[in-house]
Amino acid sequence: MRYDSWFVPLATAFGLGRRRAGVRIGEGVVTVRLGWAFRARIPLNTIRSAGPDSGGVTGWGVHGFGGHWLVNGSAKGLVRLELDPPVRAYAVQVPVRLRELRLSLDQPDVFLAALRKN
């Protein structure tokens, strides 16, 4: 997960810091976590498209509605995953439907290359 330097102290104070966040690929799934605020296990076979995301962001943290979610600590390094069928995720411990996920990553190109390998 990528963080803007100004956001690190704030995220850490609210339990969303680097130690409690991450995106990992393994065992046929992408696992996403941002502290207590968001978690998802996305089967690789549900990812219909994945690529860089040049869209802007209006907030930092976890934001979403109607299956479209942004999980970020930065406005840079964004990637977009489009899922079909939708996957269950949890935002603030509440189950939500995940059709599209936008993430801020330290190494978006490495992440996308790893997805293509799997």
C-alpha positions as CSV (number, residue, x, y, z in Angstrom):
1,M,0.0,0.0,0.0
2,R,1.3,3.4,-0.9
3,Y,1.0,6.3,1.6
4,D,1.6,10.0,1.2
5,S,4.0,11.2,3.9
6,W,1.5,13.6,5.4
7,F,-1.1,10.7,5.7
8,V,1.2,8.2,7.6
9,P,0.8,9.7,11.1
10,L,-2.9,10.1,10.7
11,A,-3.4,6.6,9.3
12,T,-1.2,5.1,12.1
13,A,-3.1,7.0,14.8
14,F,-6.4,5.5,13.5
15,G,-5.1,1.9,13.1
16,L,-4.6,2.1,9.4
17,G,-0.8,2.4,9.2
18,R,1.6,0.4,7.2
19,R,1.9,-2.4,9.7
20,R,-1.8,-3.1,9.4
21,A,-2.2,-2.7,5.7
22,G,-1.1,-4.5,2.6
23,V,-1.9,-6.1,-0.8
24,R,-0.6,-9.7,-1.4
25,I,-0.9,-12.2,-4.2
26,G,-0.8,-15.9,-3.3
27,E,-2.7,-19.1,-3.2
28,G,-5.0,-18.1,-6.0
29,V,-6.2,-14.9,-4.3
30,V,-5.3,-11.2,-3.9
31,T,-5.6,-10.3,-0.2
32,V,-6.2,-6.6,0.6
33,R,-6.3,-5.1,4.0
34,L,-6.3,-1.6,5.5
35,G,-6.4,-2.1,9.2
36,W,-9.9,-2.5,10.7
37,A,-11.4,-0.5,7.9
38,F,-11.2,-2.8,4.9
39,R,-10.4,-6.4,4.0
40,A,-11.0,-8.6,1.0
41,R,-9.9,-11.9,-0.5
42,I,-10.3,-11.7,-4.2
43,P,-10.0,-15.0,-6.2
44,L,-7.7,-14.4,-9.2
45,N,-10.2,-16.0,-11.5
46,T,-12.7,-13.2,-10.7
47,I,-10.4,-10.4,-11.9
48,R,-11.6,-9.5,-15.4
49,S,-9.3,-6.6,-15.9
50,A,-6.4,-4.9,-14.1
51,G,-4.5,-1.8,-15.0
52,P,-3.1,1.5,-14.1
53,D,-5.7,4.0,-12.9
54,S,-5.3,7.7,-13.9
55,G,-8.6,8.8,-12.3
56,G,-8.4,11.3,-9.5
57,V,-9.2,10.7,-5.8
58,T,-11.2,12.8,-3.4
59,G,-10.2,11.2,-0.2
60,W,-7.7,8.9,1.6
61,G,-8.6,5.7,3.4
62,V,-11.6,3.6,2.4
63,H,-14.5,5.0,0.3
64,G,-17.1,3.3,-1.7
65,F,-20.7,2.7,-2.8
66,G,-22.5,0.4,-5.1
67,G,-19.7,-2.1,-5.5
68,H,-17.1,0.5,-6.4
69,W,-14.4,1.0,-3.7
70,L,-11.2,3.0,-3.2
71,V,-8.7,1.8,-0.7
72,N,-5.7,4.2,-0.6
73,G,-3.1,6.1,1.3
74,S,-2.1,8.2,-1.6
75,A,-3.3,9.7,-4.9
76,K,-0.4,8.1,-6.7
77,G,0.4,4.6,-7.8
78,L,-3.3,3.8,-8.4
79,V,-4.4,0.5,-10.0
80,R,-8.0,-0.5,-10.8
81,L,-9.3,-4.1,-10.6
82,E,-12.6,-5.0,-12.2
83,L,-14.3,-8.1,-10.9
84,D,-16.9,-10.5,-12.3
85,P,-18.6,-12.0,-10.5
86,P,-18.5,-9.6,-7.6
87,V,-16.7,-10.6,-4.5
88,R,-17.6,-10.1,-0.8
89,A,-15.4,-7.6,1.1
90,Y,-15.7,-6.0,4.5
91,A,-15.7,-2.2,5.0
92,V,-15.7,-1.3,8.7
93,Q,-16.6,-4.9,9.4
94,V,-19.8,-4.6,7.3
95,P,-20.1,-7.0,4.3
96,V,-20.1,-5.2,0.9
97,R,-20.2,-6.2,-2.7
98,L,-17.0,-5.5,-4.6
99,R,-17.2,-5.0,-8.4
100,E,-14.4,-2.6,-8.8
101,L,-11.4,-1.9,-6.5
102,R,-9.0,1.0,-6.8
103,L,-5.8,0.7,-4.8
104,S,-2.7,2.9,-4.2
105,L,0.4,0.8,-4.4
106,D,4.1,1.4,-3.9
107,Q,5.0,-0.6,-7.0
108,P,1.9,-0.8,-9.2
109,D,3.8,-2.1,-12.2
110,V,5.3,-5.0,-10.2
111,F,1.8,-5.8,-8.8
112,L,0.2,-5.8,-12.3
113,A,3.1,-8.0,-13.7
114,A,2.6,-10.5,-10.8
115,L,-1.2,-10.6,-11.6
116,R,-0.4,-11.4,-15.3
117,K,1.9,-14.3,-14.2
118,N,-0.9,-15.8,-12.1
